[in-house]
């Protein structure tokens, strides 16, 4: 099955496979969290965090379970953690080397979205970017206009590197959709 192939590729660190899985399951995870939180911003933050954790831990995914079931389980845990954090409001980011290696997505090869975005003239592109939600505008701005590395963006917006990668993948996809719609 196509999904299983993509999962296997993603386990080997394939960027295109990660993007495929993100696109394929985004609406399902986001929709699930929107029902639970009844808040678009929280649902989106949880979904970003969910994919970030899923891609960190994809090596541990057990194919006996449906991939979407696994993602939803992660989303539930992220939501619970978020509720706990709100109670304690103390948050320390801890990462270990293994997680970093597992999530070492190559960010050098331009995707179809990258090519579509670079084809646009600047004033038009800026108009399209304004249609994105502010947190997507920010990562696009930092990555493409200030030419920051993923790590520099993570430091600037004080978020884990994996979240920055997911936000950029999502922002590029949404921006590409806006460009396609306007053509």
C-alpha positions in Angstrom: 0.0 0.0 0.0 1.2 3.5 -0.8 1.0 4.8 2.8 3.2 1.9 4.1 5.8 2.7 1.4 5.8 6.3 2.4 6.2 5.4 6.1 9.2 3.1 5.2 10.8 5.9 3.2 10.2 8.4 6.0 11.8 6.0 8.5 14.9 6.3 6.3 14.8 10.1 6.5 13.2 10.8 3.1 12.0 14.4 3.0 9.4 13.8 0.3 7.9 11.0 2.3 7.7 13.2 5.4 5.9 15.9 3.4 3.5 13.3 1.9 2.6 12.0 5.3 2.2 15.5 6.7 -0.1 16.5 3.8 -2.1 13.2 3.9 -2.8 13.2 7.6 -2.8 16.9 8.5 -6.6 17.5 8.2 -7.5 14.4 10.1 -5.3 15.2 13.1 -6.1 18.9 13.0 -9.9 18.2 12.7 -9.7 15.8 15.7 -7.9 18.4 17.8 -10.2 21.2 16.7 -13.2 19.1 18.1 -11.3 18.5 21.4 -10.0 22.1 21.9 -12.6 24.1 20.1 -9.8 26.6 19.4 -8.1 26.9 16.0 -4.8 28.2 17.3 -4.5 25.4 19.9 -5.5 22.8 17.5 -2.9 23.9 15.0 -0.1 24.1 17.6 -1.0 20.6 18.9 -1.0 19.3 15.3 2.4 20.8 14.6 3.8 19.4 17.8 2.1 16.0 17.0 3.9 15.7 13.6 7.1 16.9 15.1 7.0 14.1 17.7 5.8 11.6 15.2 8.7 12.3 12.9 11.1 12.2 15.8 9.8 8.8 16.8 8.9 7.3 13.4 11.5 4.6 13.8 9.4 3.3 16.7 6.1 3.2 14.7 4.6 -0.3 14.8 2.9 -1.1 11.4 0.4 -3.4 13.2 -1.5 -0.3 14.0 -3.0 2.2 11.6 -0.7 5.2 11.1 -3.6 7.7 11.7 -4.4 5.9 15.0 -0.8 6.3 16.1 -0.8 10.0 15.2 -4.1 10.6 17.1 -2.6 8.8 20.1 0.4 11.2 20.0 -2.0 14.2 19.5 -3.9 13.2 22.7 -0.7 13.0 24.6 0.5 16.3 23.3 -2.9 17.8 24.3 -2.6 16.3 27.8 1.0 17.6 28.2 -0.2 21.1 27.1 -2.9 21.1 29.7 -0.4 20.0 32.3 2.1 22.7 31.2 -0.6 25.3 31.5 -1.1 24.3 35.1 2.7 24.2 35.9 3.7 26.8 33.3 7.3 25.8 33.7 8.7 24.4 30.5 12.2 23.1 29.8 13.1 21.8 26.3 15.1 18.6 26.6 16.4 16.8 23.5 18.7 13.9 23.1 21.0 13.1 20.2 19.0 10.1 19.1 15.9 12.2 18.6 17.9 14.8 16.7 19.3 12.2 14.4 15.9 10.6 13.8 14.6 14.0 12.8 17.5 15.1 10.6 15.3 15.9 7.6 17.4 17.2 4.7 16.3 20.8 3.9 18.5 21.4 0.9 16.5 19.9 -2.1 13.9 22.4 -3.4 10.4 21.0 -3.3 7.7 21.6 -5.9 6.3 24.2 -3.5 9.7 25.9 -3.3 9.9 26.2 -7.0 6.3 27.5 -7.3 7.0 30.1 -4.6 10.3 31.3 -6.2 8.6 31.7 -9.5 6.3 34.5 -8.1 7.3 38.1 -8.4 8.0 39.7 -5.0 5.1 42.1 -4.6 2.7 39.3 -5.6 4.4 36.9 -3.2 4.1 39.3 -0.3 0.4 39.6 -1.0 0.0 35.8 -0.9 2.1 35.6 2.3 -0.3 38.0 4.0 -3.1 35.5 3.5 -1.3 33.0 5.8 -1.8 32.9 9.6 0.8 35.1 11.4 2.9 32.2 12.7 3.3 30.8 9.2 4.0 34.3 7.9 6.8 34.6 10.4 8.6 31.4 9.5 8.4 32.1 5.8 9.7 35.6 6.4 12.6 34.4 8.5 13.5 31.5 6.1 13.1 33.2 2.7 13.6 36.9 3.3 16.1 36.8 6.2 17.6 33.6 4.9 17.9 32.1 8.4 18.8 28.4 8.9 16.2 26.2 10.5 18.2 26.3 13.7 18.4 30.1 13.7 14.6 30.3 13.3 14.2 27.8 16.2 16.3 30.0 18.4 14.6 33.2 17.3 11.0 32.0 17.9 12.1 29.9 20.8 10.6 26.6 19.5 12.1 23.2 18.9 13.8 22.7 15.6 11.4 19.9 14.6 8.4 22.3 15.1 10.1 24.9 12.9 10.5 22.2 10.1 6.9 21.2 10.3 5.7 24.8 10.3 7.8 25.5 7.2 6.5 22.4 5.4 3.0 23.4 6.2 3.5 27.1 5.4 5.0 26.2 2.0 2.1 23.9 1.2 -0.5 26.5 2.1 1.4 29.2 0.2 1.6 27.0 -2.8 -2.2 26.3 -2.6 -2.8 30.1 -2.5 -0.6 30.7 -5.5 -2.3 27.8 -7.4 -5.8 29.2 -6.6 -4.8 32.7 -7.9 -3.5 31.4 -11.2 
